[in-house]
């Protein structure tokens, strides 16, 4: 029994979307927050 092109394309699209969403989530979590930058400026001014 052969797998139809529809299911092959559906699985491939889902896998690619999973990878893209994963990278976007990582970039979001690793990006510096606005409050972090303000805290750094205050710490530098204190010295």
Steps between C-alpha positions, in 0.01 A plus 500: 500500500645837393473815706319774311668830419246684716615328819866531407466874442290544814760328718786695341322834546428417864865405560630819339253716693601324823867588438425862401273558801762342727772736377269800531416401858868461586583841354213652699614338825868588449445862396583759766203652674439875519522496882839328486647784296362761741647311796841490332492875442415564867781270616754674274393843628541384859875448452 
